[in-house]
């Protein structure tokens, strides 16, 4: 299974107000393991960045002056994500910006959903933790993920050269107990067991 985790940075919050993408980054997973392949590019937006946005991501207008435009990298970008499941936290935000960029191009370009499928991890987090904070910071804290060494709000990538974790496979008895427990949850929740919903998305 090929997945691509994606994040963007922008000049502001609303593409409908002319805001543009200034950074796009992706990492590839095969069977949920990092492959070391990635796509990363800063972009010249042809407009100023809102001060509030600079406070979030730290990218300045001056830094982007010599960077390519989205039209220069669109083919390489779509080749990287084509056919993958795109994993995005708060997908409507990033997808909305990418689709706006595609619409601004000359030529016959489709929306992003034409090239790949999309999984919104914020939607999943809200189902798993209703009524709680589900930002990336909150999820890192909830799942004991150390993000103290990130730059601004960038999550530090795991080194693909690290010593692999030992995988302990479930025994037949473990799987049977797991399935029995899921059946109980499905019954007690009137068919709304979230785990079954997540497994159906695999």
C-alpha positions as CSV (number, residue, x, y, z in Angstrom):
1,X,0.0,0.0,0.0
2,X,1.5,3.3,-1.1
3,X,0.7,6.4,1.0
4,X,2.0,9.9,0.9
5,X,1.9,12.2,3.9
6,X,1.5,15.9,2.8
7,X,1.6,19.3,4.4
8,X,1.6,22.8,2.9
9,X,2.4,26.3,4.1
10,X,0.5,29.3,2.6
11,X,0.4,33.1,2.5
12,X,-2.8,33.1,4.5
13,X,-5.9,31.2,5.3
14,X,-8.3,31.7,2.4
15,X,-7.5,30.8,-1.3
16,X,-10.7,32.6,-2.2
17,X,-9.0,35.8,-1.0
18,X,-6.0,35.2,-3.4
19,X,-3.8,33.4,-0.9
20,X,-1.3,30.9,-2.4
21,X,0.9,28.0,-1.4
22,X,4.5,28.8,-0.5
23,X,5.7,25.4,0.6
24,X,4.7,21.9,-0.2
25,X,6.2,18.8,1.3
26,X,5.5,15.0,1.0
27,X,7.0,11.8,2.3
28,X,6.3,8.4,0.9
29,X,5.2,5.3,2.9
30,X,5.0,1.8,1.6
31,X,3.1,-0.6,3.9
32,X,3.2,2.2,6.5
33,X,7.0,2.4,6.5
34,X,9.0,5.4,5.4
35,X,10.9,4.7,2.1
36,X,13.2,7.7,2.2
37,X,11.6,9.2,-0.9
38,X,10.2,12.7,-0.6
39,X,9.0,15.7,-2.5
40,X,9.7,19.2,-1.1
41,X,9.6,22.6,-2.7
42,X,9.4,26.3,-1.6
43,X,7.3,28.4,-4.0
44,X,7.1,32.0,-5.2
45,X,3.5,33.1,-4.6
46,X,3.6,36.4,-6.5
47,X,2.0,38.1,-3.5
48,X,2.9,39.2,0.0
49,X,2.6,36.8,2.9
50,X,0.3,37.8,5.8
51,X,2.2,38.8,9.0
52,X,0.1,36.3,10.9
53,X,1.2,33.5,8.6
54,X,4.9,34.4,8.9
55,X,4.5,34.1,12.7
56,X,3.3,30.6,12.2
57,X,5.7,29.2,9.6
58,X,8.6,31.7,9.6
59,X,8.8,31.9,5.8
60,X,9.4,35.4,4.5
61,X,8.7,37.2,1.2
62,X,12.4,37.8,0.8
63,X,13.3,34.1,1.1
64,X,10.8,33.1,-1.7
65,X,11.9,35.7,-4.3
66,X,14.1,33.3,-6.3
67,X,11.9,30.2,-5.8
68,X,9.9,28.5,-8.6
69,X,6.2,28.9,-9.1
70,X,3.6,26.2,-8.7
71,X,3.3,25.9,-12.5
72,X,7.0,25.0,-12.6
73,X,6.7,22.0,-10.3
74,X,3.2,20.8,-10.9
75,X,4.1,17.9,-13.1
76,X,6.8,16.6,-10.7
77,X,4.4,17.0,-7.8
78,X,1.5,15.2,-9.4
79,X,3.8,12.4,-10.6
80,X,4.9,11.9,-6.9
81,X,1.4,11.7,-5.5
82,X,-0.3,9.9,-8.4
83,X,-2.1,6.7,-7.4
84,X,-1.2,7.1,-3.7
85,X,-3.4,7.6,-0.7
86,X,-2.7,11.1,0.5
87,X,-2.6,11.5,4.2
88,X,-3.3,15.1,5.4
89,X,-4.3,16.5,8.8
90,X,-7.2,18.9,8.1
91,X,-7.3,17.8,4.4
92,X,-9.9,20.4,3.2
93,X,-7.4,23.2,3.9
94,X,-4.5,21.8,1.9
95,X,-6.6,20.2,-0.8
96,X,-8.5,23.5,-1.2
97,X,-5.3,25.4,-1.8
98,X,-3.9,22.8,-4.1
99,X,-7.1,22.7,-6.2
100,X,-7.0,26.5,-6.4
101,X,-3.4,26.4,-7.7
102,X,-4.4,23.8,-10.3
103,X,-7.4,25.9,-11.5
104,X,-5.0,28.9,-11.9
105,X,-2.8,27.0,-14.4
106,X,-3.1,27.0,-18.1
107,X,-4.1,23.7,-19.6
108,X,-6.5,20.9,-18.7
109,X,-5.7,20.1,-15.0
110,X,-8.1,18.1,-12.8
111,X,-8.7,18.5,-9.1
112,X,-6.2,16.7,-6.8
113,X,-8.8,13.9,-6.1
114,X,-8.5,12.8,-9.7
115,X,-4.9,11.8,-9.2
116,X,-5.0,10.2,-5.8
117,X,-7.3,9.3,-2.9
118,X,-7.3,11.4,0.3
119,X,-7.4,10.5,4.0
120,X,-8.1,13.3,6.5
121,X,-6.4,12.4,9.9
122,X,-8.2,15.2,11.6
123,X,-11.5,13.6,10.8
124,X,-10.3,10.3,12.1
125,X,-9.0,12.0,15.3
126,X,-12.4,13.7,15.9
127,X,-14.1,10.3,15.6
128,X,-11.7,8.7,18.1
129,X,-11.5,11.6,20.5
130,X,-14.8,13.6,20.2
131,X,-15.0,16.8,22.1
132,X,-11.2,16.9,22.7
133,X,-8.4,18.9,21.1
134,X,-7.2,17.1,18.0
135,X,-4.4,19.4,16.7
136,X,-1.1,17.8,15.8
137,X,0.3,19.1,19.1
138,X,-2.5,17.6,21.1
139,X,-2.2,14.3,19.3
140,X,1.5,14.2,19.9
141,X,0.9,14.7,23.6
142,X,-1.9,12.2,23.7
143,X,0.2,9.5,22.0
144,X,3.5,10.3,23.8
145,X,5.2,11.5,20.6
146,X,8.2,13.7,21.2
147,X,8.0,16.8,19.0
148,X,10.2,19.0,21.2
149,X,13.0,19.2,18.5
150,X,10.7,20.4,15.7
151,X,11.2,23.8,14.0
152,X,8.2,26.0,14.6
153,X,5.2,23.6,14.0
154,X,7.2,21.1,11.8
155,X,7.1,17.6,13.1
156,X,10.7,16.1,13.1
157,X,11.0,13.3,10.6
158,X,12.1,9.9,11.9
159,X,15.5,9.0,10.6
160,X,15.0,6.3,8.0
161,X,18.5,4.9,8.9
162,X,17.5,4.3,12.6
163,X,17.6,0.8,14.0
164,X,14.3,-0.9,13.0
165,X,11.9,-1.6,15.8
166,X,11.3,-5.2,16.7
167,X,7.9,-6.4,15.4
168,X,6.0,-8.7,17.6
169,X,3.2,-10.4,15.6
170,X,-0.1,-11.3,17.3
171,X,-0.7,-14.9,17.9
172,X,-3.8,-16.8,16.8
173,X,-5.1,-16.5,20.3
174,X,-4.4,-12.8,20.4
175,X,-6.3,-12.2,17.2
176,X,-9.2,-14.3,18.4
177,X,-9.5,-12.2,21.6
178,X,-9.1,-9.0,19.6
179,X,-12.0,-10.0,17.2
180,X,-14.2,-11.0,20.1
181,X,-13.6,-7.7,21.8
182,X,-14.5,-5.8,18.5
183,X,-17.7,-7.8,18.2
184,X,-18.6,-6.8,21.7
185,X,-17.9,-3.1,21.0
186,X,-19.8,-3.3,17.7
187,X,-22.8,-4.6,19.6
188,X,-22.6,-2.3,22.6
189,X,-22.2,0.8,20.3
190,X,-25.1,-0.2,18.0
191,X,-22.8,-0.8,15.1
192,X,-20.6,2.3,15.6
193,X,-17.3,0.8,16.6
194,X,-14.7,3.3,15.3
195,X,-12.0,0.6,15.0
196,X,-14.1,-1.2,12.3
197,X,-14.5,2.1,10.5
198,X,-10.7,2.7,10.4
199,X,-10.0,-0.9,9.3
200,X,-12.4,-0.4,6.4
201,X,-10.3,2.5,5.2
202,X,-7.2,0.4,4.8
